[in-house]
Amino acid sequence: MRKLISKWKMALVGISLLALAACGGGDTTGSTTGSENVEVDTGEVVEIDENEQIAVGILHSLSGTMAMSETSLRDAELLAIEEINAAGGVLGKELVPVIEDGASDWPTFTERATKLLQQDEVAVVFGGWTSASRKAMLPVFEENNGLLFYPVQYEGMEDSPNIFYTGAAPNQQIVPAVDWLLENKGTEFFLLGSDYVFPRLANAIIKAQLDENGATLVDEQYTPLGHTDYNTIISRIREKKPQVIFNTLNGDSNVAFFKQLSDAGITSDDVTVLSVSVAEEEIRGIGADVLEGHLASWNYYQTTDTPENETFVAKYKEAYGEDRVTGDPIEAAYFAVHLWALAAEAAGTTEVDAVKEAAAGIEFNAPGGPVKIDGENQHVYKTVRIGEVQADGQFKEVWNSGEPVKPDPYLKEYDWASAISSSIAQ
């Protein structure tokens, strides 16, 4: 059987990774991937042979304030698709990516997800970054019984039957980071975040954890996504004199905040800033000279020492250029494709319910270490790592959990979080 799908023209040709590395699609203001100078035909309708090919969706912000972070996730997913196709595909069929741009706009994510499921009839979608984009897509996938693999750390308090979460749950990033900071950097916290669901709920978790440990919240500030003037907030930082700034800003706002903080003469020697949305790709856009000495909490760094990571980094750079970097969301997007492929193979079909059932317990030796799908909540066991930004733009790991941590999206193992999970459940 054959069907027509509309897809990005340059994603159709085998998978030309070097070409795809250059296609950003639309306005990529703030992108550091070199994607803004290539025009791409996004309106082509092509024929797919369902006996020989499987359409899979890729949905990230390739334009707007989140493009600097999300474009590389698309690239990682395409790399994984190329690897799978080179090894014989899934169920003997070639994977054909259908790429859409969420444009850093939550209604657009809803619209594009609907198109991928209803019009293109993709077997699975790999996509999103912000929790706002995920929340916008969630009802679409549940109503259409579609399947979304979401690759970015988030605030938890969610487990949709139609989403697999390959980024960190809060007990695999936020909670251990706060514990480490309290022990090593101080007890007076300034919370700074973008004004949407992830930073708000992440900070609710942090505040409960600080209260449990007798620590002090000196201030809590939010700015809209894309905000660029942080002088007033920097003045508050000078006034409050926190020992730690826990940063949940996203997208281009991180560029503005860190550069203005540096221009104000405030460095990592003065106050520790720990971020949960600044990885190697964002360091390229902000500048290692600005970020040196500051911290991030993730599950993977380009410097993570595993044989799988050595191979992954080499392949990524070969495909996209030696100046490109990997990072945690990039790695989580990459292994998400492999996890889905393994689950489909185990199920013997790409039918959503069968894939979900087969996915429980599926393991993969990811670049950051072994990962496993938890059948109870469709999150992934992951190793927790805290890293310090170095002068070369890479991270030096200063702590890790030693082994993969079981995902606990509702923080059921922490008595101090019970009020938060209860309020969400209501």
MOQUI-V398881 format. One record per residue. SS is DSSP state (2 for helix, 1 for strand, 0 for the rest). PHI is phi in radians with two decimals (none if undefined). Layout:
SS,PHI  SS,PHI
This chain:
0,none  1,-2.09  1,-2.48  1,-1.71  1,-2.28  1,-1.71  1,-2.71  0,-1.14  2,-0.98  2,-1.30  2,-1.42  0,-1.43  0,-1.41  0,0.89  0,-2.53  0,-1.47  2,-1.14  2,-1.14  2,-1.23  2,-1.13  0,-1.09  0,-1.70  0,-1.74  0,-1.70  0,1.34  0,1.30  0,-1.35  0,-1.98  0,-0.94  0,1.61  0,-1.22  0,-1.94  0,-1.70  0,1.27  0,-1.70  0,-1.42  0,-1.80  0,-2.01  0,-1.55  0,-2.22  0,-1.40  0,-1.75  0,-1.94  1,-1.28  1,-1.84  1,-2.20  1,-1.76  1,-2.10  1,-1.59  0,-1.20  0,-1.36  0,-2.11  1,-2.35  1,-2.21  1,-1.43  1,-2.21  1,-1.65  1,-2.23  1,-2.37  1,-2.36  0,-1.35  0,-1.79  0,-2.59  0,1.54  0,-1.13  0,-1.61  2,-1.08  2,-1.08  2,-1.70  2,-1.50  2,-1.02  2,-1.23  2,-1.18  2,-0.99  2,-1.08  2,-1.14  2,-1.15  2,-1.16  2,-1.10  2,-1.11  2,-1.09  2,-1.08  2,-1.07  2,-1.13  2,-1.11  2,-1.13  0,-1.60  0,1.96  0,1.39  1,-1.99  0,1.00  0,1.36  1,-2.01  1,-1.32  1,-1.45  1,-2.06  1,-1.34  1,-1.95  1,-1.75  1,-2.26  1,-1.84  0,-1.32  0,1.04  0,0.99  0,-2.36  2,-1.14  2,-1.05  2,-1.17  2,-1.05  2,-1.06  2,-1.12  2,-1.23  2,-1.11  2,-1.05  2,-1.05  2,-1.05  2,-1.39  2,-1.54  2,-1.60  0,-1.48  0,0.91  0,-1.23  0,-1.32  0,-2.81  1,-2.16  1,-1.89  1,-3.07  0,1.58  0,-2.51  0,-1.23  2,-1.14  2,-1.09  2,-1.19  2,-1.15  2,-1.08  2,-1.19  2,-1.48  2,-0.89  2,-1.13  2,-1.11  2,-1.24  2,-1.23  2,-1.22  0,-1.78  0,0.83  0,-1.64  0,-2.29  1,-2.02  1,-1.81  1,-1.81  0,-1.80  0,-2.16  0,-0.92  0,-2.69  0,-1.47  0,1.36  0,1.05  0,-2.74  0,-2.74  0,-1.47  0,-1.17  0,-1.93  1,-2.26  1,-1.87  1,-1.87  0,-1.70  0,-1.47  0,-1.35  0,-1.35  2,-1.03  2,-1.36  2,-1.92  0,-2.67  2,-1.21  2,-1.08  2,-1.14  2,-1.14  2,-1.11  2,-1.01  2,-1.15  2,-1.11  2,-1.07  2,-1.39  2,-2.03  0,-2.21  0,2.47  0,-2.07  1,-1.89  1,-1.92  1,-1.99  1,-1.77  1,-2.26  1,-2.63  1,-1.28  0,-1.57  0,-2.74  2,-1.08  2,-1.06  2,-1.07  2,-1.08  2,-1.31  2,-1.02  2,-1.25  2,-1.10  2,-1.12  2,-1.09  2,-1.11  2,-1.14  2,-1.21  2,-1.10  2,-1.09  2,-1.06  0,-1.74  0,1.20  0,-1.54  1,-2.05  1,-1.64  1,-1.56  1,-2.98  1,-2.54  1,-2.33  1,-2.28  1,-2.34  0,-1.13  0,-0.98  0,1.53  0,-1.10  0,-2.26  0,-1.97  0,-1.93  2,-1.12  2,-1.13  2,-1.17  2,-1.11  2,-1.10  2,-1.17  2,-1.09  2,-1.06  2,-1.23  2,-1.43  0,0.91  0,-1.22  0,-1.50  1,-2.41  1,-1.91  1,-1.66  1,-1.84  1,-2.07  0,-1.16  0,-2.27  0,1.19  0,-1.10  2,-1.04  2,-1.10  2,-1.07  2,-1.12  2,-1.07  2,-1.20  2,-1.18  2,-1.26  2,-1.11  2,-1.14  2,-1.08  0,-1.42  0,1.44  0,-1.74  0,-2.05  0,-1.14  0,-1.27  0,-1.58  0,-2.68  1,-1.44  1,-1.86  1,-1.93  1,-1.93  0,-2.11  0,-2.40  0,-2.03  0,-2.03  2,-1.03  2,-1.11  2,-1.22  2,-1.05  2,-1.03  2,-1.39  2,-1.55  0,1.96  2,-1.11  2,-1.12  2,-1.41  2,-1.68  0,-0.92  0,1.62  0,-1.38  1,-2.07  1,-2.52  1,-2.00  1,-2.54  0,-1.95  0,-2.69  0,-2.31  0,-1.04  0,-1.51  0,-1.00  0,-1.64  0,-2.41  2,-1.05  2,-1.13  2,-1.26  2,-1.02  2,-1.18  2,-1.07  2,-1.08  2,-1.09  2,-1.16  2,-1.11  2,-1.21  2,-1.10  2,-1.30  2,-2.07  0,2.05  0,-1.13  0,-1.43  0,-1.35  0,-2.20  0,-1.74  0,-3.04  2,-1.01  2,-1.10  2,-1.10  2,-1.12  2,-1.17  2,-1.20  2,-1.11  2,-1.32  2,-1.06  2,-1.11  2,-1.17  2,-1.10  2,-1.07  2,-1.05  2,-1.13  2,-1.17  2,-1.13  2,-1.11  2,-1.14  2,-1.35  0,1.33  0,-2.86  0,-1.73  0,-1.05  2,-0.99  2,-1.10  2,-1.20  2,-1.11  2,-1.04  2,-1.15  2,-1.28  2,-1.25  0,-1.00  0,1.47  0,-1.06  1,-2.07  1,-2.61  1,-1.44  1,-1.34  0,-0.98  0,-1.50  1,2.10  1,-1.13  1,-2.21  1,-2.54  1,-1.37  0,-1.42  0,-1.19  0,-1.33  0,-2.35  0,1.06  1,-1.74  1,-2.20  1,-1.11  1,-2.54  0,-1.43  0,-1.62  1,-2.43  1,-1.95  1,-2.24  1,-1.95  1,-1.19  0,-1.80  0,-1.12  0,-1.54  0,1.51  0,-1.82  1,-1.79  1,-1.77  1,-1.24  1,-1.89  1,-2.86  1,-2.56  0,-1.37  0,1.50  0,-2.72  0,-1.05  1,-1.74  0,-1.10  0,-1.19  0,-2.37  0,-1.08  0,-1.71  0,0.91  0,-1.16  0,-1.44  0,-2.08  2,-1.04  2,-1.18  2,-1.68  2,-1.07  2,-1.15  2,-1.18  2,-1.13  2,-1.15  2,-1.18  2,-1.18  2,-1.09  0,-1.38
